[in-house]
């Protein structure tokens, strides 16, 4: 992919390089992020510059739309296929596959008559140290050391500080890096899924691709048990997409259920699909329970086509190896909320982690580390301003620990939460560092007064200090937390500070902020 981008942006390419190419660009993005579908827009412009002919305007799918990306993709794809079939008609004797006709499965599950000996999945779990460095295909099974709730008992959210022992893993990380964790489905959900589909969780199988260019998922052992497949691979707790309903419709023996599934998977049925599935966050398992005749008839060969793989979850690392050798800590907000469905909605990974108790016995969690989006200056006299409300403070704890251990000063932290006595993470640690002169801390407790006070308000109040640190002392500015409103509010606060304290006009203040971003003196790590 990097070679492709380097090639098409070569300056010596003539403007007619792609004059004989027709193209169409579809982008998938999330409009809560500042650079929404940036890559798709950039690629579309560059292909036009090189003489390519766009069959259609660029399509910008948006995960934030209440109907999901399909709201933009549906009409765009309809127009695309019209254009393509007009330019390249189907050969005689071939027709477009009609809706409701499933393609053959990608794999065949060959069930074993007898249970294998020491199963490869058990051998993999028993292997203490994967090749270095650990990765998604070979994660390190880290021992969980502690799993401690750090919010008050009356606080609305359960937030955990979890520590892992990574001794002997070959894992190394610096402040700003993230750890990826591969979660598992709840045992009760695994049992229910197997019951609904008529599967024996103890039965083992080998997986065989049906086409020569298809490879088996490397995360699945061979042979593999049904329990392992459902517990550790299939995302049965995820909210299914439209393709899930489309394939189910093609596999359904029940006319009543098939008609409903076809309706939900049609372009005209997207509002109904959103009302049934997306808005209440109904899971794939719950949908299968709602269509029992269809679920019972799903051939096992289609399982990997029907249900996507569980994706790893990324967490900011909240500790430094310089302060906690051979340890890795994360701050996890346990996701649980209510929709109109009877059962509360729960985050797969956070709920799974919260359920693990190392006091009751050994607990191992598969994990690996990758670079994050934040990098901190190495020069000892460069100040850093860190804005981390809520769990967004996690990467800044790692940064403060690392910088203090290296003798770096000028650590300024803006932390926000609801109440001092409920969710003030690491209060004692911050105060001890303040007393040692290693940290300057500013707090915003939003619910402790009549008018809510957030980190952006504290920034504005301390505008002269912020301007001095950024403009006169060359400070770096960091922001981490929820992507919904806070990043825009903080950027607006900074722009106001540049105008009020620096005397800049509105456009010049915006340009000053853009300059900080361009030189990596303003870095963000946010999540939806």
JOMOMO-V925599 format. One record per residue. D_CENTER is the distance of its C-alpha to the mean C-alpha in whole Angstrom. Layout:
BEGIN
d_center->D_CENTER
d_center->D_CENTER
END
This chain:
BEGIN
d_center->21
d_center->22
d_center->26
d_center->25
d_center->24
d_center->27
d_center->29
d_center->29
d_center->29
d_center->32
d_center->35
d_center->38
d_center->36
d_center->39
d_center->38
d_center->39
d_center->37
d_center->35
d_center->38
d_center->38
d_center->35
d_center->33
d_center->30
d_center->27
d_center->23
d_center->21
d_center->17
d_center->14
d_center->12
d_center->12
d_center->15
d_center->13
d_center->13
d_center->16
d_center->16
d_center->16
d_center->16
d_center->18
d_center->18
d_center->20
d_center->22
d_center->23
d_center->24
d_center->26
d_center->28
d_center->28
d_center->29
d_center->32
d_center->33
d_center->34
d_center->36
d_center->34
d_center->34
d_center->32
d_center->32
d_center->30
d_center->28
d_center->25
d_center->22
d_center->19
d_center->17
d_center->15
d_center->12
d_center->14
d_center->17
d_center->19
d_center->19
d_center->16
d_center->16
d_center->19
d_center->21
d_center->22
d_center->22
d_center->24
d_center->27
d_center->26
d_center->26
d_center->29
d_center->31
d_center->30
d_center->31
d_center->34
d_center->35
d_center->34
d_center->36
d_center->39
d_center->39
d_center->38
d_center->40
d_center->39
d_center->42
d_center->45
d_center->44
d_center->41
d_center->39
d_center->35
d_center->34
d_center->34
d_center->31
d_center->31
d_center->32
d_center->30
d_center->29
d_center->30
d_center->28
d_center->26
d_center->27
d_center->30
d_center->30
d_center->33
d_center->34
d_center->36
d_center->39
d_center->39
d_center->36
d_center->36
d_center->37
d_center->35
d_center->31
d_center->29
d_center->26
d_center->28
d_center->29
d_center->26
d_center->25
d_center->28
d_center->28
d_center->27
d_center->26
d_center->24
d_center->25
d_center->24
d_center->22
d_center->19
d_center->17
d_center->15
d_center->18
d_center->20
d_center->18
d_center->20
d_center->21
d_center->21
d_center->23
d_center->22
d_center->25
d_center->24
d_center->22
d_center->24
d_center->23
d_center->23
d_center->24
d_center->27
d_center->28
d_center->29
d_center->25
d_center->23
d_center->20
d_center->20
d_center->18
d_center->19
d_center->20
d_center->19
d_center->21
d_center->21
d_center->24
d_center->23
d_center->27
d_center->28
d_center->24
d_center->25
d_center->21
d_center->22
d_center->20
d_center->21
d_center->19
d_center->16
d_center->15
d_center->12
d_center->12
d_center->10
d_center->11
d_center->12
d_center->13
d_center->16
d_center->17
d_center->20
d_center->23
d_center->25
d_center->22
d_center->23
d_center->27
d_center->26
d_center->25
d_center->27
d_center->30
d_center->29
d_center->29
d_center->32
d_center->30
d_center->32
d_center->29
d_center->32
d_center->32
d_center->31
d_center->31
d_center->30
d_center->28
d_center->30
d_center->29
d_center->31
d_center->31
d_center->32
d_center->29
d_center->26
d_center->25
d_center->24
d_center->20
d_center->21
d_center->19
d_center->22
d_center->25
d_center->28
d_center->30
d_center->27
d_center->28
d_center->27
d_center->25
d_center->23
d_center->22
d_center->21
d_center->20
d_center->18
d_center->17
d_center->17
d_center->14
d_center->17
d_center->15
d_center->13
d_center->14
d_center->16
d_center->16
d_center->20
d_center->21
d_center->21
d_center->23
d_center->25
d_center->25
d_center->26
d_center->29
d_center->31
d_center->31
d_center->32
d_center->36
d_center->36
d_center->38
d_center->36
d_center->33
d_center->33
d_center->34
d_center->31
d_center->28
d_center->30
d_center->30
d_center->26
d_center->25
d_center->28
d_center->27
d_center->29
d_center->28
d_center->24
d_center->25
d_center->26
d_center->23
d_center->21
d_center->24
d_center->24
d_center->20
d_center->17
d_center->19
d_center->20
d_center->17
d_center->19
d_center->18
d_center->19
d_center->21
d_center->23
d_center->23
d_center->25
d_center->27
d_center->28
d_center->29
d_center->31
d_center->34
d_center->31
d_center->29
d_center->32
d_center->33
d_center->29
d_center->31
d_center->29
d_center->28
d_center->26
d_center->23
d_center->21
d_center->22
d_center->21
d_center->18
d_center->15
d_center->14
d_center->11
d_center->8
d_center->8
d_center->6
d_center->6
d_center->9
d_center->12
d_center->15
d_center->18
d_center->21
d_center->23
d_center->25
d_center->28
d_center->28
d_center->27
d_center->28
d_center->26
d_center->23
d_center->20
d_center->19
d_center->16
d_center->16
d_center->14
d_center->14
d_center->15
d_center->14
d_center->17
d_center->18
d_center->21
d_center->21
d_center->25
d_center->24
d_center->26
d_center->24
d_center->21
d_center->17
d_center->15
d_center->12
d_center->12
d_center->11
d_center->13
d_center->16
d_center->16
d_center->16
d_center->18
d_center->21
d_center->22
d_center->25
d_center->26
d_center->29
d_center->30
d_center->30
d_center->28
d_center->24
d_center->22
d_center->18
d_center->17
d_center->15
d_center->15
d_center->14
d_center->14
d_center->15
d_center->13
d_center->13
d_center->16
d_center->20
d_center->23
d_center->26
d_center->29
d_center->32
d_center->33
d_center->35
d_center->32
d_center->30
d_center->27
d_center->26
d_center->22
d_center->21
d_center->19
d_center->19
d_center->18
d_center->15
d_center->15
d_center->18
d_center->16
d_center->16
d_center->20
d_center->21
d_center->21
d_center->22
d_center->25
d_center->26
d_center->26
d_center->28
d_center->30
d_center->31
d_center->32
d_center->34
d_center->32
d_center->33
d_center->32
d_center->29
d_center->28
d_center->26
d_center->25
d_center->23
d_center->23
d_center->23
d_center->25
d_center->28
d_center->29
d_center->30
d_center->27
d_center->24
d_center->25
d_center->23
d_center->25
d_center->28
d_center->31
d_center->29
d_center->29
d_center->33
d_center->34
d_center->32
d_center->34
d_center->37
d_center->37
d_center->36
d_center->33
d_center->31
d_center->32
d_center->30
d_center->29
d_center->28
d_center->27
d_center->28
d_center->27
d_center->29
d_center->32
d_center->34
d_center->35
d_center->33
d_center->29
d_center->29
d_center->25
d_center->25
d_center->25
d_center->29
d_center->29
d_center->29
d_center->31
d_center->34
d_center->33
d_center->34
d_center->37
d_center->35
d_center->32
d_center->34
d_center->36
d_center->33
d_center->31
d_center->34
d_center->37
d_center->35
d_center->32
d_center->30
d_center->26
d_center->24
d_center->20
d_center->18
d_center->15
d_center->13
d_center->12
d_center->12
d_center->15
d_center->18
d_center->18
d_center->18
d_center->20
d_center->23
d_center->23
d_center->23
d_center->26
d_center->28
d_center->28
d_center->29
d_center->32
d_center->33
d_center->33
d_center->36
d_center->37
d_center->38
d_center->38
d_center->40
d_center->38
d_center->38
d_center->35
d_center->34
d_center->35
d_center->32
d_center->29
d_center->31
d_center->31
d_center->27
d_center->26
d_center->28
d_center->26
d_center->23
d_center->25
d_center->26
d_center->23
d_center->25
d_center->22
d_center->19
d_center->15
d_center->12
d_center->11
d_center->8
d_center->8
END
